[in-house]
């Protein structure tokens, strides 16, 4: 039987040992040199302390590397010696085998050759059998020794691997293929002055790896190899810059399509993009790549919505992780989600379909967990964002939205957010406005307390609106469109008493504490009462309008299902069939009529405005008559600006149902 050499190459191992020896010598020399390195005793301050710390760190790292390299080299050297010993013994066994086979072959030829040639057993047959048995036994012994040699060498190799793993683990590796990146990362973390460049190189290598073609599973496996480095700002900046906007768009689209089956990719992108958003320098390649990643609001292509879902997946991975740039990324992407949703009329998740998750909800969750007041305010700076947030469905609840509004109320952008909220709330409320009222009253009710708190905390936004309404109001007055919208937004906010009280209290407190003349403050008190009065009427009007819409819907079904099909069967108005159908429509509430009780809400008048002004300002003025007159003036002017609410216009179905019989074609006589 053959006696092969053990697998592997002792020559290759010798090359490794040479490299380890060189590296160990370099590390030892570094330790020796750093032991002698000192900082000039005359150098004081932070720079001197930093240099001293860097020298000490470098000496420690070099010492750890030298110890690891020396241990590895010694153990590998012992293994190589054993390997050479095994090879020598196997060579001896093969030589013995060849020599024994040669001798036995010659002897067997003498013993049995002539006899076999003659076709009859020879006299040496028994001796030949004994010789063959001896050769077989010796060969079996050699095979057993060969197996033992290979087993000893394999066992020693396993022990060597354990030693190498033990010395490599503290250095960031595991003594396996591909662990060089881990050791590089360890060195970069221990030696920041050198580490940024090393991490940047790893980031560029990771980007190339991620962009290789292949399956989603291959991509996720590649991401898993690199995700441990995503916390390094240098790595994150390099990988994002190398990917560019196009590479990021592709990877995020994969996330949106795979719906959670590429978790490692989501984790890697979450860490890298969050780090870039929070720490990369403005104008850097990474920030430019992130900035160029935009959602086109008007693009009807569903691929854009898939991209938005992928972006939401990244944000979901950032929630609660404490990444510095998570909130900034959530605010930036959240504005893009809302802008596209406003144009498309539906959110990305609804357009992609189940089981896609809502990216807007993900952005709000990140902001809530981060507690970032600035980022929360940035999300709410645009009236259009408010409109979308207040008009969309919230099947998962509005807790995160309410929390973000509360954060914004305490942040530096609170005034802008409050003004944007009033602009959104007032949209479409003017009698001649071409806009529709998009705010969902149920959503507003669910976060009304938070919105009210936001506006109440920004009296500096509310007072200028009231001042403009008093100054430019009256029968002949004309408010600027944005001021009128904000005023009507304030009316809608105050339509519920619970939302009204904090805002009115804040306005009153500001007026009593201010330095303005009492008459001017009284005008604003009157204006506030006028807003409260109109808010009560608007509350009833909104309820009436909602009931009117429901009545029109019922009438629509009745008209299409009953009235229109019966046109050719009815006789003159008042005939039994017509009367019966009309009565039935009334009974089932399908006649288009709104059946609501009268408006029983509180009515506020100019006298109420005067009374409130006297209570707030009467003791501070020597001219109570002027205060009373100013309060009445403010009330009258704002009341004139707001106008009165009228009933909804008759619906098309009302007019269709009221057509005269003469306008309808005569029924054909039966044949």
C-alpha distance (Angstrom), angle and dihedral (degrees) to the residues before:
residue distance angle dihedral
X1 . . .
X2 3.79 . .
X3 3.80 121.9 .
X4 3.85 104.6 -153.6
X5 3.78 126.0 -169.8
X6 3.83 117.1 -103.3
X7 3.82 114.6 -92.4
X8 3.77 118.5 -91.6
X9 3.77 137.1 45.3
X10 3.77 124.3 -82.5
X11 3.79 87.7 -165.9
X12 3.83 90.9 59.4
X13 3.79 89.3 47.9
X14 3.80 88.7 51.6
X15 3.82 89.0 54.6
X16 3.81 89.8 51.3
X17 3.78 90.0 50.3
X18 3.80 90.6 51.3
X19 3.80 90.1 52.3
X20 3.79 91.7 47.1
X21 3.76 90.0 49.6
X22 3.80 90.9 51.9
X23 3.78 92.4 46.4
X24 3.77 91.8 46.3
X25 3.78 91.5 49.6
X26 3.81 90.1 50.3
X27 3.79 91.6 48.8
X28 3.79 91.8 47.4
X29 3.77 91.2 49.1
X30 3.81 89.9 49.5
X31 3.79 91.0 52.1
X32 3.80 90.1 49.3
X33 3.80 92.6 49.3
X34 3.79 94.5 45.1
X35 3.79 91.2 49.2
X36 3.78 86.8 63.9
X37 3.81 94.6 43.4
X38 3.79 115.9 105.4
X39 3.78 135.1 168.5
X40 3.78 117.1 -114.2
X41 3.78 105.5 -93.7
X42 3.78 89.5 -137.8
X43 3.78 92.9 59.7
X44 3.77 109.5 93.5
X45 3.78 136.1 172.3
X46 3.79 137.9 49.2
X47 3.82 95.1 -41.5
X48 3.77 92.1 54.6
X49 3.79 91.5 47.7
X50 3.80 91.1 48.1
X51 3.81 92.2 50.0
X52 3.80 91.9 47.8
X53 3.79 89.7 51.9
X54 3.82 91.9 47.8
X55 3.80 92.4 50.5
X56 3.79 91.0 49.1
X57 3.80 91.2 48.0
X58 3.78 92.7 48.5
X59 3.82 90.9 49.1
X60 3.81 90.9 50.1
X61 3.80 92.9 47.5
X62 3.79 92.2 46.9
X63 3.80 90.0 49.6
X64 3.80 91.7 50.3
X65 3.79 91.1 48.7
X66 3.79 92.1 47.3
X67 3.79 91.6 50.9
X68 3.80 92.5 47.8
X69 3.79 93.5 46.4
X70 3.80 92.8 47.1
X71 3.80 92.2 50.0
X72 3.80 92.0 46.9
X73 3.80 93.1 46.7
X74 3.80 93.5 48.7
X75 3.79 93.7 48.7
X76 3.80 93.8 44.3
X77 3.80 89.3 47.4
X78 3.79 90.7 54.6
X79 3.79 89.4 49.1
X80 3.79 91.3 50.9
X81 3.79 90.8 51.1
X82 3.79 90.0 51.8
X83 3.79 89.6 47.2
X84 3.80 91.8 53.0
X85 3.81 89.9 47.1
X86 3.80 90.4 52.0
X87 3.79 91.2 48.1
X88 3.80 91.0 50.7
X89 3.78 92.8 49.9
X90 3.82 92.0 46.4
X91 3.79 88.9 51.7
X92 3.82 89.5 52.3
X93 3.79 90.6 49.5
X94 3.79 91.4 51.2
X95 3.84 90.3 48.8
X96 3.82 91.1 50.6
X97 3.79 89.3 47.5
X98 3.81 93.3 51.5
X99 3.80 92.7 46.1
X100 3.82 94.0 48.0
X101 3.81 92.3 46.0
X102 3.80 90.3 50.5
X103 3.82 94.6 50.1
X104 3.78 93.2 43.6
X105 3.77 92.0 48.4
X106 3.80 93.1 53.7
X107 3.80 93.0 46.9
X108 3.80 92.7 47.5
X109 3.78 90.3 51.7
X110 3.81 89.3 56.1
X111 3.79 94.7 44.9
X112 3.77 102.4 46.3
X113 3.77 107.5 10.9
X114 3.89 100.9 89.5
X115 3.76 93.1 40.7
X116 3.73 93.6 52.1
X117 3.78 90.2 46.0
X118 3.82 89.0 57.6
X119 3.79 93.1 46.0
X120 3.81 95.1 -119.0
X121 3.84 131.6 99.1
X122 3.77 113.2 -91.3
X123 3.76 128.4 -136.1
X124 3.86 91.7 -110.3
X125 3.77 96.1 60.2
X126 3.78 96.1 108.0
X127 3.81 93.3 46.9
X128 3.83 89.5 50.0
X129 3.78 90.8 53.0
X130 3.79 91.2 50.8
X131 3.80 90.8 48.5
X132 3.84 92.4 50.8
X133 3.79 91.1 49.5
X134 3.80 91.3 51.2
X135 3.80 92.0 49.7
X136 3.82 91.2 49.0
X137 3.80 92.0 49.7
X138 3.80 92.3 49.3
X139 3.80 90.9 48.4
X140 3.80 90.9 50.6
X141 3.79 89.9 52.5
X142 3.80 90.2 50.7
X143 3.84 90.4 49.4
X144 3.79 91.4 50.8
X145 3.79 91.3 49.6
X146 3.81 89.5 47.4
X147 3.79 91.5 53.0
X148 3.79 90.9 47.8
X149 3.81 91.0 51.5
X150 3.83 91.9 50.9
X151 3.82 91.5 46.1
X152 3.80 91.3 50.9
X153 3.79 90.5 49.4
X154 3.84 92.2 47.5
X155 3.80 91.5 48.5
X156 3.77 90.3 50.5
X157 3.82 90.1 48.9
X158 3.81 89.2 53.8
X159 3.78 90.0 50.6
X160 3.80 90.3 48.6
X161 3.80 90.3 51.5
X162 3.81 89.8 52.8
X163 3.80 91.3 51.1
X164 3.80 92.0 47.8
X165 3.81 91.1 48.7
X166 3.80 90.3 49.9
X167 3.80 93.9 51.6
X168 3.82 93.8 41.1
X169 3.82 98.2 47.4
X170 3.83 95.5 73.4
X171 3.80 88.1 49.9
X172 3.81 94.1 58.3
X173 3.80 98.6 -97.1
X174 3.78 139.3 91.4
X175 3.79 100.8 -144.5
X176 3.79 91.9 -104.4
X177 3.77 136.8 117.9
X178 3.78 111.8 -72.2
X179 3.81 94.8 21.6
X180 3.79 93.5 116.2
X181 3.81 89.1 90.0
X182 3.79 90.0 55.4
X183 3.80 92.7 51.6
X184 3.80 89.9 46.3
X185 3.79 89.6 52.5
X186 3.81 90.4 49.6
X187 3.77 91.7 51.8
X188 3.80 91.3 45.8
X189 3.77 91.2 52.8
X190 3.80 92.9 48.6
X191 3.81 95.0 43.6
X192 3.84 108.7 38.4
X193 3.78 94.4 178.0
X194 3.78 89.6 62.8
X195 3.78 98.4 26.5
X196 3.81 102.0 74.0
X197 3.77 92.0 64.1
X198 3.79 91.8 45.5
X199 3.80 92.5 49.5
X200 3.80 90.9 46.9
X201 3.81 89.9 54.6
X202 3.79 89.6 50.3
X203 3.81 90.0 49.6
X204 3.79 92.7 53.7
X205 3.80 90.1 47.7
X206 3.82 90.3 50.0
X207 3.81 92.4 51.5
X208 3.80 91.3 53.3
X209 3.80 89.6 48.7
X210 3.81 92.6 50.5
X211 3.79 93.9 49.7
X212 3.80 94.9 54.0
X213 3.81 112.6 114.8
X214 3.77 118.1 -106.7
X215 3.78 144.3 97.1
X216 3.78 127.3 -41.1
X217 3.80 88.2 -107.6
X218 3.80 91.5 55.5
X219 3.79 89.8 48.5
X220 3.80 92.2 50.6
X221 3.81 91.1 48.0
X222 3.80 89.6 52.0
X223 3.80 90.2 49.7
X224 3.80 90.3 50.4
X225 3.81 90.1 56.8
X226 3.79 91.5 56.9
X227 3.79 105.3 31.0
X228 3.79 92.9 92.1
X229 3.81 90.4 68.3
X230 3.82 97.1 49.5
X231 3.80 91.8 98.1
X232 3.80 90.5 66.9
X233 3.83 109.8 94.5
X234 3.82 91.2 -149.5
X235 3.80 92.1 51.6
X236 3.82 92.3 45.5
X237 3.79 93.3 49.0
X238 3.79 92.5 47.9
X239 3.79 96.3 47.9
X240 3.82 93.1 46.7
X241 3.79 92.8 46.0
X242 3.81 92.1 48.7
X243 3.81 92.3 46.9
X244 3.79 92.0 49.3
X245 3.80 124.3 -170.2
X246 3.81 92.2 -61.1
X247 3.80 94.1 51.3
X248 3.80 91.6 46.2
X249 3.79 90.6 48.7
X250 3.79 90.8 52.8
X251 3.80 94.9 47.9
X252 3.81 92.7 45.9
X253 3.80 90.2 49.5
X254 3.81 88.9 53.3
X255 3.81 87.7 53.1
X256 3.79 91.0 50.2
X257 3.79 92.1 49.7
X258 3.81 98.0 43.4
X259 3.83 96.0 49.5
X260 3.79 101.0 -150.7
X261 3.81 99.9 -28.2
X262 3.81 91.4 109.3
X263 3.77 99.5 54.1
X264 3.80 95.8 154.1
X265 3.81 90.8 55.3
X266 3.80 90.5 50.4
X267 3.81 90.1 49.7
X268 3.80 93.2 49.0
X269 3.80 94.4 47.8
X270 3.79 92.0 44.9
X271 3.78 92.0 55.5
X272 3.79 95.8 41.6
X273 3.81 98.1 44.3
X274 3.79 93.0 42.8
X275 3.79 90.3 51.8
X276 3.80 92.6 49.1
X277 3.82 92.8 46.7
X278 3.77 91.2 50.9
X279 3.77 104.2 37.1
X280 3.80 116.7 11.8
X281 3.78 114.9 108.8
X282 3.76 117.2 -101.8
X283 3.79 109.2 -100.5
X284 3.80 93.7 22.4
X285 3.82 117.4 134.4
X286 3.80 90.7 -107.5
X287 3.82 93.4 51.8
X288 3.80 90.6 46.2
X289 3.81 90.5 51.9
X290 3.79 90.8 49.6
X291 3.80 91.9 45.3
X292 3.81 91.9 50.7
X293 3.80 90.2 56.3
X294 3.81 97.9 96.1
X295 3.80 135.9 159.3
X296 3.80 112.1 -131.9
X297 3.83 104.8 -132.7
X298 3.80 95.9 -155.9
X299 3.81 99.3 39.5
X300 3.83 107.1 113.8
X301 3.82 92.7 -160.8
X302 3.78 110.3 120.4
X303 3.81 89.6 -143.9
X304 3.80 87.7 76.3
X305 3.80 89.3 58.9
X306 3.81 90.5 49.3
X307 3.80 87.4 53.2
X308 3.82 89.6 50.9
X309 3.81 90.4 51.8
X310 3.82 89.1 51.5
X311 3.80 90.0 51.0
X312 3.80 88.4 50.8
X313 3.81 89.4 51.9
X314 3.80 89.3 56.4
X315 3.80 90.7 49.2
X316 3.80 90.4 50.4
X317 3.80 87.7 55.3
X318 3.81 90.1 53.0
X319 3.80 96.9 52.4
X320 3.78 110.0 113.8
X321 3.83 95.3 -2.9
X322 3.80 95.7 110.8
X323 3.82 94.1 -129.1
X324 3.80 107.3 164.2
X325 3.79 96.5 -131.2
X326 3.81 98.2 41.1
X327 3.80 95.4 101.3
X328 3.80 94.1 44.4
X329 3.81 90.1 51.6
X330 3.82 91.3 46.5
X331 3.80 92.1 51.9
X332 3.81 93.7 46.8
X333 3.79 95.7 45.8
X334 3.81 91.9 38.7
X335 3.81 90.8 60.7
X336 3.80 89.2 51.0
X337 3.81 92.0 49.8
X338 3.80 91.2 51.0
X339 3.80 94.6 45.1
X340 3.80 92.0 53.0
X341 3.79 92.6 44.0
X342 3.81 90.4 53.0
X343 3.81 91.5 54.8
X344 3.80 97.8 39.7
X345 3.80 94.6 43.6
X346 3.82 93.2 -131.3
X347 3.78 137.7 60.1
X348 3.79 124.0 -101.0
X349 3.82 93.4 -108.5
X350 3.81 91.6 53.1
X351 3.80 91.8 48.7
X352 3.81 93.9 47.3
X353 3.79 93.1 43.1
X354 3.82 133.2 -142.1
X355 2.92 135.1 5.3
X356 3.82 91.4 23.0
X357 3.82 113.3 117.5
X358 3.80 123.0 -129.9
X359 3.83 109.3 -100.1
X360 3.83 92.2 -160.9
X361 3.79 89.9 58.0
X362 3.83 89.0 48.8
X363 3.81 91.1 53.3
X364 3.81 91.4 50.5
X365 3.81 91.3 48.4
X366 3.80 91.4 53.5
X367 3.80 91.8 49.4
X368 3.78 92.0 48.2
X369 3.81 93.4 50.2
X370 3.80 92.7 44.3
X371 3.81 93.1 50.2
X372 3.80 88.2 -148.3
X373 3.81 107.1 162.9
X374 3.77 94.1 -174.0
X375 3.80 94.5 52.4
X376 3.81 91.3 45.2
X377 3.80 89.3 54.9
X378 3.78 91.3 48.6
X379 3.80 90.7 56.7
X380 3.81 90.6 53.3
X381 3.82 101.0 45.0
X382 3.80 94.9 99.6
X383 3.83 123.3 71.9
X384 3.82 88.7 -146.5
X385 3.81 89.8 59.4
X386 3.78 90.0 52.6
X387 3.80 91.0 48.9
X388 3.78 92.4 52.4
X389 3.80 92.7 45.7
X390 3.80 92.1 49.0
X391 3.81 96.0 45.5
X392 3.82 103.0 43.8
X393 3.82 126.6 89.9
X394 3.81 118.2 -99.8
X395 3.82 107.0 -161.3
X396 3.79 90.8 163.4
X397 3.81 94.1 51.8
X398 3.80 134.4 -100.6
X399 3.80 98.7 -100.6
X400 3.80 94.3 111.5
X401 3.82 92.0 45.9
X402 3.80 91.2 50.4
X403 3.80 90.5 48.9
X404 3.81 91.9 50.9
X405 3.82 91.1 50.8
X406 3.80 88.9 51.5
X407 3.80 90.8 50.0
X408 3.79 91.3 49.7
X409 3.81 90.2 50.6
X410 3.80 89.3 61.5
X411 3.79 96.6 42.4
X412 3.80 135.5 87.9
X413 3.80 92.1 -99.9
X414 3.80 94.8 55.5
X415 3.82 95.0 111.6
X416 3.80 92.7 51.6
X417 3.79 91.6 45.6
X418 3.82 91.7 49.7
X419 3.80 92.0 50.2
X420 3.81 91.0 48.2
X421 3.82 90.1 50.0
X422 3.81 92.0 54.0
X423 3.81 91.1 47.7
X424 3.79 90.5 52.0
X425 3.80 94.7 45.5
X426 3.79 92.3 50.0
X427 3.77 96.8 50.1
X428 3.79 112.7 123.0
X429 3.83 95.9 2.3
X430 3.81 96.5 108.5
X431 3.83 111.6 98.6
X432 3.81 93.1 -121.7
X433 3.80 97.3 36.2
X434 3.83 116.2 133.3
X435 3.81 89.8 -153.9
X436 3.76 125.3 92.8
X437 3.77 123.4 -123.4
X438 3.81 100.7 -109.9
X439 3.78 101.1 170.9
X440 3.78 110.8 112.0
X441 3.80 107.3 -134.5
X442 3.79 92.6 -149.2
X443 3.80 92.2 54.9
X444 3.80 90.9 46.1
X445 3.79 89.6 51.0
X446 3.81 91.2 51.9
X447 3.81 94.6 53.6
X448 3.80 97.2 23.6
X449 3.79 94.5 112.1
X450 3.81 91.7 54.8
X451 3.81 93.7 46.3
X452 3.79 90.1 47.5
X453 3.79 90.2 50.9
X454 3.79 90.5 50.5
X455 3.81 93.2 52.0
X456 3.82 93.7 40.4
X457 3.78 89.2 56.2
X458 3.80 91.5 55.0
X459 3.79 104.6 57.0
X460 3.78 86.4 152.7
X461 3.80 86.8 70.7
X462 3.81 95.8 45.4
X463 3.81 100.3 45.7
X464 3.83 96.4 57.7
X465 3.81 88.9 53.4
X466 3.80 91.4 52.3
X467 3.80 91.5 43.9
X468 3.80 91.7 52.6
X469 3.80 91.0 47.4
X470 3.82 91.0 52.9
X471 3.79 94.5 42.9
X472 3.80 97.6 45.4
X473 3.79 99.1 25.9
X474 3.76 132.1 95.0
X475 3.79 131.2 89.1
X476 3.78 92.7 -54.5
X477 3.77 97.2 33.2
X478 3.76 126.7 111.6
X479 3.77 124.6 -161.4
X480 3.76 124.3 -151.3
X481 3.81 108.7 -99.8
X482 3.82 94.9 -114.5
X483 3.82 91.9 48.5
X484 3.80 91.4 48.7
X485 3.81 90.4 50.1
X486 3.81 92.1 49.3
X487 3.82 90.7 48.1
X488 3.80 91.4 52.4
X489 3.79 89.8 45.3
X490 3.80 87.6 56.5
X491 3.80 88.4 50.7
X492 3.81 91.7 53.4
X493 3.79 91.4 47.4
X494 3.81 91.1 52.8
X495 3.81 93.6 47.3
X496 3.81 89.3 98.8
X497 3.79 117.5 58.8
X498 3.80 93.6 -137.6
X499 3.80 90.0 56.1
X500 3.80 93.0 41.4
X501 3.78 100.5 54.9
X502 3.85 99.6 65.0
X503 3.80 93.4 46.1
X504 3.81 95.3 46.0
X505 3.80 91.3 45.9
X506 3.81 90.9 51.3
X507 3.83 91.7 49.2
X508 3.80 92.0 48.8
X509 3.80 91.8 47.7
X510 3.80 91.0 51.3
X511 3.81 92.2 48.8
X512 3.80 94.3 49.9
X513 3.80 92.5 45.4
X514 3.81 97.0 44.8
X515 3.79 130.4 96.2
X516 3.81 95.5 -127.7
X517 3.83 118.9 120.1
X518 3.78 114.0 -88.2
X519 3.79 91.8 -116.6
X520 3.81 92.0 55.9
X521 3.79 91.3 47.4
X522 3.80 89.6 48.0
X523 3.80 90.1 55.4
X524 3.79 89.2 55.1
X525 3.79 90.8 47.6
X526 3.79 88.1 54.2
X527 3.79 90.5 46.9
X528 3.80 90.4 52.6
X529 3.80 91.6 51.3
X530 3.81 89.3 50.0
X531 3.81 89.9 52.8
X532 3.82 89.8 49.8
X533 3.80 90.6 50.1
X534 3.80 93.3 49.6
X535 3.82 89.3 45.5
X536 3.80 90.4 58.8
X537 3.79 91.4 50.5
X538 3.81 90.4 45.5
X539 3.78 90.2 52.2
X540 3.79 90.3 57.5
X541 3.79 90.7 41.2
X542 3.79 92.0 54.1
X543 3.79 91.5 49.7
X544 3.81 89.3 47.5
X545 3.79 91.4 48.3
X546 3.80 91.3 49.8
X547 3.79 91.4 50.2
X548 3.80 89.8 45.4
X549 3.80 90.6 55.2
X550 3.79 90.3 50.4
X551 3.81 90.6 48.7
X552 3.81 91.1 49.8
X553 3.80 90.2 50.6
X554 3.80 90.9 52.3
X555 3.79 90.2 45.9
X556 3.80 90.5 50.0
X557 3.78 91.9 55.8
X558 3.79 91.6 45.8
X559 3.80 94.0 46.9
X560 3.80 94.4 49.0
X561 3.77 94.6 40.4
X562 3.81 102.1 37.8
X563 3.79 116.7 4.4
X564 3.81 100.4 50.5
X565 3.84 95.9 43.6
X566 3.83 89.2 49.9
X567 3.83 96.0 53.4
X568 3.80 92.9 94.3
X569 3.79 93.1 45.8
X570 3.80 98.7 48.7
X571 3.74 123.2 95.9
X572 3.81 126.8 -156.1
X573 3.78 116.7 -34.2
X574 3.74 108.5 -77.3
X575 3.77 97.5 32.2
X576 3.82 114.0 135.7
X577 3.81 95.9 -101.5
X578 3.80 94.7 48.5
X579 3.78 92.2 44.3
X580 3.77 91.9 48.0
X581 3.79 93.7 50.4
X582 3.80 91.5 46.7
X583 3.79 90.2 51.0
X584 3.77 91.6 47.2
X585 3.82 90.5 52.3
X586 3.80 89.4 53.8
X587 3.81 92.2 48.1
X588 3.81 94.1 52.6
X589 3.80 92.8 40.0
X590 3.79 94.1 -114.5
X591 3.81 97.8 124.5
X592 3.82 93.6 94.1
X593 3.79 93.8 -113.3
X594 3.80 120.6 136.3
X595 3.76 112.0 -134.1
X596 3.77 107.5 -162.6
X597 3.74 131.9 137.4
X598 3.80 120.8 -111.8
X599 3.78 123.1 -76.1
X600 3.79 103.5 -87.5
X601 3.80 96.0 173.9
X602 3.77 119.7 125.9
X603 3.78 115.6 -77.5
X604 3.80 117.9 -142.8
X605 3.79 121.6 -163.0
X606 3.78 139.2 -178.0
X607 3.81 87.4 -88.1
X608 3.80 89.0 59.7
X609 3.79 89.4 50.4
X610 3.80 89.5 51.8
X611 3.79 92.4 47.8
X612 3.81 93.9 50.1
X613 3.81 91.3 47.5
X614 3.80 90.8 50.4
X615 3.80 91.0 50.5
X616 3.79 93.2 48.9
X617 3.80 102.1 35.2
X618 3.79 108.5 12.3
X619 3.78 95.6 95.4
X620 3.80 92.4 50.5
X621 3.79 98.3 55.9
X622 3.77 136.0 65.8
X623 3.79 91.8 -153.7
X624 3.82 107.3 60.6
X625 3.78 90.8 166.1
X626 3.79 90.5 62.6
X627 3.79 90.8 49.9
X628 3.78 91.7 51.6
X629 3.80 92.8 47.9
X630 3.81 92.0 47.5
X631 3.80 92.1 50.7
X632 3.80 91.0 50.9
X633 3.81 90.3 47.7
X634 3.78 92.9 51.5
X635 3.78 90.9 47.9
X636 3.80 93.4 48.7
X637 3.79 96.2 47.0
X638 3.79 95.6 48.7
X639 3.79 91.2 43.7
X640 3.80 88.9 53.9
X641 3.79 91.6 49.2
X642 3.79 93.4 50.3
X643 3.79 94.3 44.4
X644 3.77 123.6 -167.7
X645 3.77 130.7 -59.3
X646 3.80 118.0 -114.3
X647 3.79 131.9 -163.8
X648 3.80 119.2 -87.6
X649 3.78 118.5 -89.7
X650 3.83 115.9 -93.9
X651 3.77 111.3 -91.1
X652 3.78 125.0 -116.7
X653 3.78 88.4 -110.0
X654 3.80 91.2 55.9
X655 3.78 89.7 55.6
X656 3.79 92.8 43.2
X657 3.78 92.0 50.5
X658 3.82 91.1 49.2
X659 3.81 95.9 54.1
X660 3.77 112.3 131.2
X661 3.75 116.7 -111.7
X662 3.80 89.0 -120.3
X663 3.79 89.4 64.8
X664 3.79 91.4 57.6
X665 3.77 124.5 80.8
X666 3.78 115.1 -99.9
X667 3.78 113.7 -105.5
X668 3.79 114.1 -106.6
X669 3.80 115.3 -112.5
X670 3.77 113.8 -111.5
X671 3.79 115.8 -98.8
